[in-house]
C-alpha cells in the first residue's frame, strides 16, 4: 500500500487540478516500474495498492525501494511548477504458512503503512509476522 505524504497540503497549495495531475503522474510512474504481471491501482484518495507477484521479502526489498524511488526522486511538473512529493509504503506478504483473506493482507499492509507514517514518512515498512 502506498500513500502520498501530505497530499492535502499539495491540494491546498497547488489546487485540486494539480493534485489530480500528480495522481495521474504517480500512476504513470508506477505503471512504468512494475512488471507486466504485477498490478497497481488507486485504492482511494491518495493511496495506491500494488500486487507484486512472486514477491520474497528477504530478497526483493530492493524492488520495493526502486518503486519508491521512481515515485519520489524526480519532481512532478504541474503547469509551470515543479512539485516534490514523497510517499510512504506499507508492505505485507502472502505466505502459504500464514494463510488469510485478501482483506487481512490489505489490513496488514495498512498497519505497516501507519508504522511508516509514524516513523517519519517517506519510507517503506514491512508487516511483522505474528
Rosetta silent file (secondary structure, phi, psi, omega in degrees, C-alpha in Angstrom):
SEQUENCE: XXXXXXXXXXXXXXXXXXXXXXXXXXXXXXXXXXXXXXXXXXXXXXXXXXXXXXXXXXXXXXXXXXXXXXXXXXXXXXXXXXXXXXXXXXXXXXXXXXXXXXXXXXXXXXXXXXXXXXXXXXXXXXXXXX
SCORE:     score description
SCORE:     0.000 S_00000001
   1 L     0.000  136.780 -178.797    0.000    0.000    0.000 S_00000001
   2 E  -122.974  135.427  175.978    1.334    3.441   -0.930 S_00000001
   3 E  -126.793  128.091  175.870    0.202    6.767    0.491 S_00000001
   4 E   -74.289  124.782 -175.420    1.337   10.112   -0.892 S_00000001
   5 L   -70.900  137.874  174.556    2.622   12.112    2.060 S_00000001
   6 L    53.189   39.472 -176.748    0.927   15.410    2.937 S_00000001
   7 H   -65.837  -32.168  177.079   -1.307   15.237   -0.123 S_00000001
   8 H   -58.988  -40.484  177.552   -3.882   17.579    1.418 S_00000001
   9 H   -62.438  -37.951  178.005   -1.179   20.257    1.550 S_00000001
  10 H   -61.795  -47.083  177.380   -0.472   19.710   -2.142 S_00000001
  11 H   -61.666  -40.759 -178.593   -4.150   20.254   -2.940 S_00000001
  12 H   -67.192  -39.302 -176.270   -4.278   23.298   -0.656 S_00000001
  13 H   -82.285  -45.531 -172.421   -1.153   24.931   -2.112 S_00000001
  14 H  -102.926  -13.601 -179.913   -1.383   23.979   -5.798 S_00000001
  15 L    98.592  159.709 -176.371   -5.107   23.283   -6.187 S_00000001
  16 H   -69.496  -30.693  176.970   -7.154   20.157   -6.820 S_00000001
  17 H   -66.138  -39.501  175.602   -6.456   20.108  -10.562 S_00000001
  18 H   -65.469  -41.032  176.894   -2.734   19.983   -9.805 S_00000001
  19 H   -59.418  -41.888  177.447   -3.413   17.262   -7.234 S_00000001
  20 H   -63.377  -40.513  178.696   -5.266   15.262   -9.880 S_00000001
  21 H   -65.542  -37.657  177.357   -2.337   15.654  -12.289 S_00000001
  22 H   -64.106  -42.721  176.819    0.059   14.481   -9.583 S_00000001
  23 H   -60.743  -41.353  178.554   -2.082   11.381   -9.004 S_00000001
  24 H   -64.317  -41.212  179.834   -2.047   10.645  -12.744 S_00000001
  25 H   -67.319  -39.407  176.120    1.746   11.067  -12.884 S_00000001
  26 H   -61.354  -42.914  178.164    2.240    8.780   -9.886 S_00000001
  27 H   -61.371  -40.920  177.655    0.065    6.180  -11.642 S_00000001
  28 H   -63.456  -43.457  179.781    2.204    6.544  -14.801 S_00000001
  29 H   -64.044  -40.285  176.991    5.395    6.139  -12.775 S_00000001
  30 H   -62.299  -48.062 -178.196    4.006    3.049  -11.068 S_00000001
  31 H   -60.728  -33.098  179.988    2.943    1.513  -14.373 S_00000001
  32 H   -79.722   -8.686 -175.119    6.415    2.166  -15.775 S_00000001
  33 H  -107.406  -28.065 -176.720    8.142    0.499  -12.831 S_00000001
  34 L   -88.362  163.705  179.867    6.203   -2.709  -12.245 S_00000001
  35 L   -79.742  161.672 -177.695    6.369   -5.878  -14.318 S_00000001
  36 L   -58.900  -27.008 -178.251    3.607   -6.811  -16.789 S_00000001
  37 L   -97.535    4.818  169.848    2.209   -9.447  -14.415 S_00000001
  38 L   -89.944  167.976  178.708    2.119   -7.121  -11.370 S_00000001
  39 E  -133.607  145.854  175.294   -0.849   -4.845  -10.705 S_00000001
  40 E  -141.362  142.749  177.307   -1.212   -1.301   -9.441 S_00000001
  41 E  -159.969  161.076  176.755   -4.295    0.783   -8.878 S_00000001
  42 E   -74.089  130.175 -176.329   -5.659    3.688   -6.953 S_00000001
  43 E   -96.482  -25.390  178.387   -7.046    2.438   -3.669 S_00000001
  44 E   154.409  143.482  179.603   -8.734    5.646   -2.569 S_00000001
  45 L    54.708 -118.686  179.932   -7.873    9.279   -2.048 S_00000001
  46 L  -109.521   25.928  179.636   -4.114    9.462   -2.391 S_00000001
  47 E  -106.735  146.021  175.871   -3.486    5.762   -1.770 S_00000001
  48 E  -125.880  151.058  177.553   -2.392    3.139   -4.264 S_00000001
  49 E  -119.537  129.837  176.805   -2.365   -0.625   -3.911 S_00000001
  50 E  -111.254  142.601  170.329    0.309   -2.778   -5.525 S_00000001
  51 E  -123.400  111.985 -177.818    0.187   -6.509   -6.030 S_00000001
  52 L  -107.388  112.172 -177.673    3.644   -7.844   -6.769 S_00000001
  53 L   -69.326  148.540  176.377    3.618  -11.483   -7.880 S_00000001
  54 L    53.362   42.280 -178.713    6.237  -13.898   -6.569 S_00000001
  55 L   -86.892  130.971  177.311    7.481  -11.398   -4.005 S_00000001
  56 L  -120.645  108.712 -174.470   10.023  -12.637   -1.491 S_00000001
  57 L   -58.133  -31.158 -177.889   10.563  -10.101    1.296 S_00000001
  58 L   -74.472  -19.622 -177.262   14.003  -11.479    2.096 S_00000001
  59 L  -117.852  -21.153 -169.529   15.216  -10.933   -1.488 S_00000001
  60 L  -107.888   15.157  179.104   13.003   -8.286   -3.098 S_00000001
  61 H   -60.397  -32.655  179.655   13.254   -5.300   -0.742 S_00000001
  62 H   -66.934  -29.282  177.077   15.368   -3.518   -3.345 S_00000001
  63 H   -66.158  -41.999  177.691   12.492   -3.842   -5.836 S_00000001
  64 H   -65.189  -41.104  178.336   10.168   -2.012   -3.432 S_00000001
  65 H   -61.833  -38.036  178.891   12.868    0.634   -2.861 S_00000001
  66 H   -67.009  -37.773  177.277   13.169    1.120   -6.636 S_00000001
  67 H   -66.274  -44.208  177.038    9.402    1.618   -6.957 S_00000001
  68 H   -56.720  -48.318 -178.582    9.501    4.128   -4.078 S_00000001
  69 H   -63.996  -37.069  179.154   12.363    5.998   -5.751 S_00000001
  70 H   -61.245  -31.413  179.263   10.595    6.013   -9.125 S_00000001
  71 H   -78.566  -41.784 -164.683    7.721    7.875   -7.495 S_00000001
  72 H  -103.146  -24.579 -170.183    9.684   10.316   -5.343 S_00000001
  73 L   -67.225  -37.361 -179.200   13.130   11.097   -6.742 S_00000001
  74 L  -102.252  134.729  175.206   12.063   13.386   -9.580 S_00000001
  75 L   -61.505  157.857  177.622    9.730   16.354   -9.029 S_00000001
  76 E  -102.357  129.387  179.362    6.429   16.337  -10.876 S_00000001
  77 E   -84.671  122.952  177.310    5.815   19.156  -13.330 S_00000001
  78 E  -129.081  112.195 -174.151    2.388   20.724  -12.940 S_00000001
  79 L    55.175 -119.938 -178.621    1.762   23.675  -15.234 S_00000001
  80 L  -102.928   17.160 -177.324    4.780   25.928  -14.577 S_00000001
  81 E  -115.976  149.232  175.860    5.604   24.455  -11.171 S_00000001
  82 E  -109.400  116.123 -172.998    7.893   21.671  -10.077 S_00000001
  83 E  -110.411  120.443  174.352    6.333   19.762   -7.154 S_00000001
  84 L   -84.180  132.454  176.719    8.389   17.479   -4.921 S_00000001
  85 L  -125.436  157.365  170.619    6.418   14.611   -3.452 S_00000001
  86 L  -130.290  164.177  178.444    7.193   11.848   -1.007 S_00000001
  87 E  -147.405  157.600  178.253    5.320    8.677   -0.235 S_00000001
  88 E  -116.850  141.711 -179.656    5.113    6.015    2.435 S_00000001
  89 E  -115.936  139.359  167.845    4.829    2.275    1.794 S_00000001
  90 E  -121.263  122.427 -173.406    3.267   -0.427    3.923 S_00000001
  91 E  -117.292  129.100  169.478    4.135   -3.925    2.703 S_00000001
  92 L  -125.184  150.031 -174.251    2.552   -7.225    3.640 S_00000001
  93 L  -124.088  130.313  174.674    3.467  -10.517    2.030 S_00000001
  94 L   -74.208  129.399  176.920    1.224  -13.503    1.434 S_00000001
  95 E  -127.773  137.713 -178.921    2.835  -16.656    2.780 S_00000001
  96 L   -64.303  -26.967  178.063    1.385  -20.122    2.423 S_00000001
  97 L   -85.526    3.524  179.153    2.278  -20.857    6.068 S_00000001
  98 E  -136.008   63.620 -173.833    0.353  -17.724    7.111 S_00000001
  99 L   -65.719  158.344  177.353   -2.962  -18.105    5.314 S_00000001
 100 L   177.049  177.246 -179.344   -5.620  -15.446    5.370 S_00000001
 101 L   -84.492  165.213  175.368   -8.033  -13.480    3.272 S_00000001
 102 H   -62.758  -33.130  177.395   -7.156  -10.703    0.855 S_00000001
 103 H   -63.176  -40.081  178.786   -8.839   -8.323    3.303 S_00000001
 104 H   -66.752  -38.549  177.900   -6.454   -9.449    6.042 S_00000001
 105 H   -62.475  -43.865  177.631   -3.475   -8.972    3.724 S_00000001
 106 H   -66.399  -39.162  177.960   -4.587   -5.406    2.948 S_00000001
 107 H   -61.109  -41.948  178.652   -5.204   -4.769    6.660 S_00000001
 108 H   -66.255  -38.062  176.401   -1.642   -5.853    7.468 S_00000001
 109 H   -64.182  -40.055  178.617   -0.298   -3.581    4.707 S_00000001
 110 H   -62.943  -41.820  177.800   -2.348   -0.714    6.138 S_00000001
 111 H   -64.093  -40.039  176.538   -0.893   -1.291    9.609 S_00000001
 112 H   -65.352  -36.598  177.131    2.626   -1.305    8.137 S_00000001
 113 H   -62.123  -43.108  177.403    1.777    1.938    6.311 S_00000001
 114 H   -61.840  -35.936  175.476    0.786    3.564    9.610 S_00000001
 115 H   -62.762  -40.903  178.355    4.147    2.477   11.039 S_00000001
 116 H   -63.083  -41.189  178.668    5.860    4.200    8.111 S_00000001
 117 H   -63.733  -43.509 -179.377    3.847    7.366    8.750 S_00000001
 118 H   -69.932  -26.095  179.380    4.725    7.328   12.452 S_00000001
 119 H   -76.155  -11.217  177.016    8.375    6.698   11.637 S_00000001
 120 L   126.946    1.844  177.945    8.524    9.989    9.775 S_00000001
 121 L    72.841  174.477  178.426    7.066    9.245    6.326 S_00000001
 122 L    54.706   44.769 -179.591    8.867    8.799    3.008 S_00000001
 123 L  -151.120  175.157  179.298    9.937    5.269    3.882 S_00000001
 124 E  -116.577  129.998  174.795    8.977    1.621    3.491 S_00000001
 125 E  -121.994  138.746  178.003    7.741   -0.512    6.403 S_00000001
 126 E  -102.941  144.218  174.808    7.134   -4.239    6.259 S_00000001
 127 L   -60.405  136.077  177.622    4.416   -6.095    8.106 S_00000001
 128 L   -89.497  121.951  177.695    5.772   -8.000   11.083 S_00000001
 129 L   -62.680  139.556  178.826    4.738  -11.673   11.007 S_00000001
 130 L  -100.751    0.000    0.000    2.859  -12.737   14.113 S_00000001
